[in-house]
Amino acid sequence: MLFVFLSPLFLFKSKKVDLFNPLVINAIFHILTVSTYFIIFQFNKGILGTELINLLEDVDRVFVKYFFLQIIGYYLIVLGINNNFSKKIVKKFPNFNYNDTLTRYYLVIIISFSIGFISYIIVVSQIGGLSYLLDNIQRRTSLTAGMGYQTIFIQFMTFGVLLLIYTTRFKSSFLKMFVILILFSVIVLLESTFGGRKDTVYLVFFGLLIYHYSKNKVKILSIRTVVIVSIVIIYFLLMPVFRTDGAFEHYSNNPNDLIADAFEQPINQVNSFSYTRHHLLVLDEFDISDIWLGKSYLDLIYSPIPRTLYEDKPPIDDGVYLRSIVLGYEVEPNMAFTDLFRSSCHLKVLGHYI
């Protein structure tokens, strides 16, 4: 798998290595999420989780099937990136010429960040307050149920700070970089109160991406890049620890336990960002005679309707279907969320749900 994922970098190599070249990003993503999983599986098959192990009839056969399908899918992505047809499509995109002014950018940044911050306050107040949210962070999914639109507006904070990073191409100063760092930290802190990591990882990734192409190239081997990546990795390892009942109170009184618990079960950390188990479950459960042919995408039609107005609204997250399958539910597309297991596909590994 490592050979497969790295091969496009040599087949389509250029004189200068760009960290954010789509081929590089695609390779890194697959190595982290797939190759790492395959390697660990060779030494510890428990990475699949007890529920999935009991469900799969022939683990080795499913892994072989997944291996070949992953190779086909990977090279199709590579072909999509490197072909003349896609380049012709890009050239037809319209270019909008208008006068950029820092005043206009700053106005949008202030409005955007304000919308996101106010939305955060509204959501937290509706949940029951920040203290209640932190004490019940393991129930974050149920606490925010029915607040899809309000939580979307929180992302305006992220858009605001990313736009501020973009303005460094016009004017950069120590004060602006300091403000970016402060706002960056505020967003990470606020987003983390919901127990998720994805938004923070996206913020870091797109922040580096925008800075890379608007200000200075981000070098792969540099002190700044190593420090940022190290902080993200530590954050990624620590956040799941806080999702357990009473975590904030416990680690506030016992800070020394935090690092030890974060590194206690690295297998759980791999499962938290890899979708390999989900793919294996799909390959084992479905064959050509009973595939859904994209019917679950019809669930998106109902997404604008609040669940309070439509009780039989189907789930938006396909992981709910997968978790229900693991638990033995009779599942079909467009089922009501209330008829399924009310959680996404978190499988039990080493006594913990991921």
C-alpha positions in Angstrom: 0.0 0.0 0.0 2.9 2.4 0.7 4.3 1.7 -2.7 0.9 2.3 -4.3 0.3 5.6 -2.5 3.9 6.9 -3.1 4.2 5.9 -6.7 2.3 8.9 -8.2 4.8 11.3 -6.6 7.6 9.7 -8.7 5.5 9.2 -11.9 4.4 12.9 -11.9 7.3 14.5 -10.1 8.3 18.1 -10.8 11.4 20.0 -10.1 10.1 21.6 -6.9 8.2 19.7 -4.3 5.0 21.5 -3.3 3.7 20.5 0.1 0.1 21.3 -0.9 0.3 19.6 -4.3 -2.9 17.5 -4.5 -0.9 14.4 -5.2 1.2 15.0 -2.0 -1.9 15.6 0.1 -3.7 12.6 -1.4 -0.7 10.4 -0.6 -0.2 11.6 2.9 -3.9 11.2 3.7 -4.0 7.6 2.4 -0.8 6.6 4.2 -2.1 7.9 7.5 -5.6 6.5 7.3 -5.0 3.2 5.3 -1.4 2.1 5.5 -1.1 2.7 9.2 -4.3 0.7 9.7 -2.9 -2.2 7.7 0.4 -2.2 9.6 -1.3 -2.3 13.0 -3.7 -5.0 11.9 -0.8 -7.3 11.2 0.2 -7.1 14.9 -3.1 -6.6 16.6 -6.3 -7.7 14.9 -8.2 -6.2 17.8 -8.0 -2.8 16.0 -11.2 -3.9 14.2 -13.1 -3.9 17.4 -15.0 -6.8 19.0 -18.3 -5.9 17.4 -17.0 -5.9 13.9 -14.8 -9.0 14.4 -17.9 -10.9 15.5 -19.8 -9.6 12.5 -17.3 -10.3 9.7 -17.4 -13.9 8.4 -14.0 -13.9 6.7 -11.8 -11.0 7.8 -8.9 -11.9 5.5 -11.1 -12.1 2.4 -12.7 -8.7 3.2 -9.2 -7.2 3.6 -8.0 -8.5 0.3 -11.1 -7.2 -1.5 -10.6 -3.8 0.2 -6.9 -3.8 -0.8 -7.7 -4.1 -4.5 -10.7 -1.7 -4.4 -8.5 0.9 -2.6 -5.8 0.7 -5.2 -8.4 1.2 -8.0 -10.0 4.1 -6.2 -6.6 5.7 -5.5 -5.4 5.7 -9.0 -8.7 7.0 -10.3 -8.1 10.0 -8.1 -4.6 10.4 -9.5 -5.9 10.2 -13.0 -8.5 12.8 -12.2 -5.8 15.2 -10.9 -3.5 14.6 -13.9 -5.4 14.8 -17.1 -5.9 17.4 -19.8 -9.7 17.2 -19.6 -9.8 18.5 -16.0 -7.4 21.3 -16.9 -9.6 22.4 -19.8 -12.6 22.6 -17.4 -10.6 24.8 -14.9 -9.6 27.2 -17.7 -13.3 27.8 -18.4 -14.0 29.0 -14.8 -14.8 32.8 -14.9 -12.4 35.3 -13.4 -14.0 38.1 -11.4 -12.0 41.3 -11.6 -12.7 43.9 -8.9 -10.8 46.3 -6.8 -9.5 44.7 -3.6 -9.2 47.0 -0.6 -8.1 46.1 2.9 -11.0 48.1 4.3 -13.4 45.8 2.5 -11.6 42.7 3.7 -11.5 44.0 7.3 -15.2 44.8 7.2 -16.1 41.3 6.0 -13.7 39.7 8.6 -15.3 41.7 11.5 -18.9 40.8 10.4 -18.0 37.1 9.8 -16.2 36.6 13.1 -19.1 38.4 14.9 -21.7 36.2 13.3 -19.8 33.1 14.3 -19.1 34.2 17.9 -22.7 35.2 18.5 -23.9 31.9 17.1 -21.6 30.1 19.5 -23.0 32.0 22.4 -26.6 31.2 21.3 -25.9 27.5 20.8 -24.2 27.1 24.2 -26.9 29.0 26.0 -29.6 26.8 24.4 -27.7 23.7 25.5 -27.6 24.9 29.1 -24.4 26.9 29.5 -20.7 26.2 29.0 -20.3 24.4 32.3 -23.2 22.0 31.5 -21.7 21.4 28.0 -18.2 20.6 29.4 -19.7 18.3 32.1 -21.7 16.4 29.5 -19.3 16.5 26.6 -19.7 12.8 26.0 -23.3 13.6 25.0 -22.4 16.3 22.6 -24.2 14.7 19.7 -27.6 14.5 21.5 -27.1 18.0 23.1 -26.7 19.7 19.7 -29.5 17.6 18.0 -31.8 19.9 16.1 -29.3 22.8 16.1 -27.8 22.1 12.7 -28.4 25.6 11.3 -27.1 27.4 14.4 -23.9 25.3 14.5 -23.2 26.0 10.8 -23.1 29.7 11.6 -20.3 29.1 14.1 -18.1 28.3 11.2 -18.1 32.0 10.2 -15.4 32.5 12.8 -13.2 30.1 10.9 -13.9 31.9 7.6 -13.1 35.3 9.2 -9.7 34.3 10.5 -8.8 32.5 7.2 -9.7 35.7 5.3 -7.5 37.6 7.7 -4.6 35.3 6.9 -5.2 35.9 3.2 -4.8 39.7 3.7 -1.2 39.1 4.7 -0.5 39.1 0.9 -1.3 42.8 0.8 0.1 43.9 4.2 1.8 42.0 6.9 2.9 43.2 10.3 3.8 41.8 13.7 0.5 43.2 15.1 -1.6 41.4 12.4 0.2 38.1 13.0 -0.4 38.5 16.7 -4.1 39.1 16.1 -4.3 36.1 13.9 -2.6 33.9 16.6 -5.1 35.2 19.2 -8.2 34.6 17.0 -6.8 31.3 16.0 -6.4 30.2 19.6 -9.9 31.5 20.5 -11.5 29.5 17.7 -9.7 26.3 18.7 -10.7 26.8 22.3 -14.4 27.4 21.5 -14.6 24.6 18.9 -13.0 22.2 21.4 -15.7 22.7 23.9 -18.0 20.6 21.6 -15.5 17.7 21.8 -14.6 17.6 18.1 -11.3 17.8 16.4 -12.2 17.9 12.7 -12.9 21.7 12.7 -9.6 22.5 14.3 -7.7 20.3 11.9 -9.4 21.9 9.0 -8.7 25.4 10.4 -4.9 24.5 10.7 -4.8 22.9 7.2 -6.6 25.7 5.3 -4.7 28.3 7.3 -1.4 26.9 6.2 -2.8 26.4 2.6 -3.9 30.0 2.3 -0.6 31.3 3.8 1.4 29.0 1.5 -0.2 30.5 -1.7 -0.8 34.0 -0.6 2.3 34.9 1.5 5.2 32.5 1.9 5.8 28.9 0.8 5.5 26.5 3.7 8.6 24.3 3.7 8.1 20.6 4.7 11.3 20.5 6.9 11.3 23.8 8.8 11.1 24.5 12.5 7.8 26.4 12.1 6.1 23.5 10.2 7.4 20.9 12.7 6.1 22.9 15.7 2.7 23.4 14.1 2.4 19.7 13.1 3.5 18.6 16.6 0.9 20.8 18.3 -1.8 19.4 16.0 -0.8 15.8 16.8 -0.8 16.4 20.5 -4.2 18.1 20.3 -5.5 15.2 18.2 -4.3 12.7 20.8 -5.6 14.7 23.8 -9.2 15.6 22.7 -10.7 12.1 22.8 -9.6 11.8 26.4 -12.0 14.6 27.3 -15.0 12.9 25.8 -15.5 10.6 28.8 -17.8 11.3 31.7 -16.3 13.7 34.2 -13.1 14.2 32.2 -12.7 17.9 32.7 -13.2 17.7 36.5 -10.9 14.6 36.7 -8.0 16.1 34.7 -8.3 19.5 36.3 -7.5 17.8 39.6 -5.1 15.2 38.1 -3.2 16.9 35.2 -0.5 14.2 35.3 -3.0 11.6 34.2 -3.8 13.4 30.9 -0.7 12.5 28.9 -0.6 9.0 30.2 -4.2 8.3 29.2 -3.8 10.0 25.8 -1.0 7.6 24.9 -2.4 4.6 26.7 -4.3 3.2 23.7 -2.8 4.4 20.4 -5.0 1.9 18.5 -8.0 3.9 19.5 -6.4 7.0 18.1 -5.9 5.4 14.7 -9.5 4.3 14.7 -10.6 7.8 15.4 -9.4 9.2 12.1 -9.4 6.1 9.8 -12.5 5.0 8.0 -11.0 1.6 7.2 -13.4 -0.3 9.5 -16.4 1.5 8.0 -15.3 0.4 4.5 -14.7 -3.2 5.6 -18.2 -3.3 7.1 -19.7 -2.1 3.8 -17.8 -4.6 1.7 -18.8 -7.4 4.0 -22.5 -6.4 4.3 -23.3 -5.6 0.7 -22.8 -7.2 -2.6 -23.9 -6.3 -6.2 -27.4 -7.5 -5.6 -28.3 -5.3 -2.6 -26.3 -2.1 -3.0 -28.2 1.1 -2.4 -27.2 2.9 -5.6 -26.9 6.2 -3.8 -30.4 6.2 -2.3 -29.1 7.4 1.0 -28.2 10.7 -0.7 -32.0 11.4 -0.9 -31.8 11.9 2.9 -30.2 15.3 2.1 -33.5 16.5 0.6 -35.0 16.4 4.1 -32.0 18.1 5.7 -33.5 21.7 5.6 -36.6 20.5 7.6 -36.1 20.8 11.4 -36.6 17.5 13.2 -39.1 19.2 15.5 -41.4 19.6 12.4 -40.7 16.2 10.8 -40.2 13.5 13.4 -39.6 10.8 10.8 -36.8 12.7 9.2 -34.0 10.3 8.0 -30.4 10.6 9.3 -28.0 12.9 7.5 -25.0 10.9 8.7 -24.5 7.6 6.9 -22.6 6.3 10.0 -26.0 5.9 11.8 -26.9 3.3 9.2 -23.6 1.5 9.7 -23.8 1.5 13.5 -27.4 0.1 13.3 -26.2 -2.7 10.9 -23.4 -3.7 13.4 -26.1 -3.9 16.1 -28.3 -6.2 14.0 -31.0 -3.7 12.9 -32.9 -4.3 9.7 -31.7 -1.2 7.7 -32.8 0.3 4.4 -32.2 3.8 3.0 -34.4 6.8 4.0 -35.5 5.1 7.3 -36.5 7.5 10.1 -33.7 8.4 12.4 -35.9 7.4 15.3 -36.0 3.8 14.0 -32.2 3.5 14.0 -29.6 3.5 16.6 -29.2 7.1 17.6 -25.4 7.4 17.1 -22.9 7.2 14.4 -20.6 4.2 13.7 -18.5 4.1 16.8 -17.2 0.6 17.3 -15.9 -0.9 20.6 -12.1 -1.3 20.8 -10.3 -2.4 23.9 -13.3 -1.6 26.0 -13.8 1.9 24.7 -16.1 3.3 22.0 -14.4 5.3 19.3 
